[in-house]
Amino acid sequence: MLTNAFTPLLLSLLSLSSTSLAATVFKGEGTFYSPSVGLGSCGKQDQDTDFVAALAQTSMRQYNPSNPNNNPLCGHKVRVWRQDKPGTTVTVAIRDTCPGCKGQFDLDLSPAAFNKLANPDVGRIKIAWEFVGPAGVKTGPFKGAVPAAAAKKPAVNQKVVAAGHEEEITAAVMPDEEEEVVEGDAPETVAEEGRDEL
């Protein structure tokens, strides 16, 4: 039961959480490449067994400083899944640019990463992906992209600590989590689907 002294504080916390940001999800095509053939555009040498990806050139170019090794997207981790099988995900680091990717949000995955999502004989799959952490860019297509972790809302019966005093929230029913889906320039909001991390 909520005590009178903490009721307004907890209700304001609930109000803030119910208006939390939606995770931003990008859709495109996934292919695979061999990162072991040389340095990626981020200036790192990776192997086919590493969980890395090359992001479409149209997206990487929007953030390319004079030295592509300093691209702010380099090293960011993204969680990727097949659009037709959202229950399986793989997390990869952006380490290269994909000049052959046609769609703005396409990813060229390392063989190790692609194999977690599909048989390499398929060659090309429809994917969706989201940043694992903040994108950290203030312009371009990823401006304001919200990682899944930042969009999480408290669950019913979650304990909230306020000023050293714990209260259990049992009466609040939180709305389902939502994700903003971005395909090219057409955002929409969809309900969160459960995914298992590999």
N, C-alpha and C positions, 0 to 999 in steps of 0.2 A: 504494500500500500504506500502511496506517495505521501510524504509529510507535507504539511502546508508551507513550510519555509522553502522547500525545494521544488514544489509543483510548478511555479512560474518559470524557473530556470529550465527544468526538464521539458516543459511544453514548448519553450522557445527553441531548445535543441531539436525537438521533434519537428517543429515547423521548418527549421533550417534543413534538416535531413530530408524532408519530404520534397524539397525543391532543389535537391542536389543535382549536379550536372549529369548529363547522359554521356556514356562512353561513346567515342567516335569510332565507327567501323568503316573501313574502306574496302571496296569490292573491285576485283580485277581478275586477271588470269595468272596462274602459276606455272612456271616451267622450271627446268633445271639446267645448270651449267657446271663447269669444272673450275672452281676457284684456285686449284693448285697450279694452273698454267702460268701464273705470274702475279705481280702485285695488283690488288684491286685499286679502284680510284680513291679509296680512303688511305692508301699507302701501306696496307697490311698484306702479308702473305698468309693465305689460309689453305687448308687442305679439303679434299672432297668429304672427309669424315667430320669436318667442323659444321656447326649449325649456324650458317651465315646465309645472307641473301644479297642480291643486287636489286636495287630499286630502279624503276623506270627512269630513263634519262630525262623525260619531260619533268618529272618531279625533282630529281637531283639537281638539274641545271638551275632551278629557281633559287637554290641555296648555294650555288657554287661560288666560292670566293676565288681570288686569283690562284690560290693553291688548293686544289680539290681535296687534299688531305685534311684541310681545315673545314670541310663541309660540316655544318652543325648536325646533320642527320647521321654522320658516320658514328658507328658504335651503338646507336640506339637499338634497343631490342623491341621486336614486334611479335605478337602472338598470331599465328596463321592457322586457318582451318579451311576445309573444303566447304563450299556452300551447300552441297548436297549431303555432307556428313559432318555436321558441326560438333559432334561429340568428341572428336579427336583433334588435338591441337599440337603445334610444335612452335617453340620459341626460337627465333633466330636474331642475329645481330646484323644490321645494315652495314655492309663492308665494301660495297662496290656499286657501280652504275650499270644498268642494263640498256645498252643502246638499241637492242633488237626488240625490246618490249614496246608494244604499240599503245597500250592503255596507260593512262597516267598513274594508276595504282597497281600496276602489274609488278610481280616479284619473280625474279629468277633465283631459285633456291639451290643450295648445294645438294648433291645427291643424297647425303645423309638426311637432310631435312625433307626433301621431296619424298623419299622412300617411306617416311613416317605417315605421309598423307595418301600416297598412291603408288601403284606399280610404275616404274619408269617407262614401261612400254606404252603407257597412256600418253605420255609426253606433255600434255597440256591439261590443266584442270581449272575450274572456276573456284576462286578463293575469296575469302574475306579475311581481314586482319585489323589489328588494333595495336596501338603503342602500349608497351608494358609499363613504361614510365612516361613522364611528361615529354612531349616532343621538343620543348624548349626553343621554339622558333616564334617570331612575332609577325611574320609575313607569309605569303604563299599559301599553298593548299593545305598545309598542316598547322596553320595559325589557329591557336585555340583548341587543338586536338586534345581531348580528355582521355587519359588512360583509364582502363577498366577499374583499376584499384581506387582511383579518385572518385569514381561514380558510385561506389558501393554505398548502400543505405543500411541503417541498423535494422536488425531483424526483430521480430516480436520476441519478448522475454530476454532481450539483451540487457546486460548490466551496463549502466552509465555511471561514471564517476564524476561528480561535480563537487569541487571544493573539498575533496577528501571524503565525501559521503556517497556511498553507493546506493542506488535505487534501481529496482528491477522494473523495467517497462513491460507491463503485461497487457494493458488495455489498448495500446496503440497498434494499429494495423497499417503497416507501411505499404505503399503502392509497389507493384512489381518494378524491377529495374528495367531501364530502357537503354537502348543504344541508338545513337545517331548513325545512320548508314549513309555513306557517301559513295556514289557511283558517278564518276566524272563530276558534274556540277549539280547533281540532283539529290540533296539530302532528304532523308525521311527517318522516322523513328520506328523501331521495331522492338518487340519484347525480347528480353535476354533469354538465350537458350543455354542449357547446361553443356559444358565442354570439359573434357578430361585432358589434363596437361601430360604430355609425353616427355 
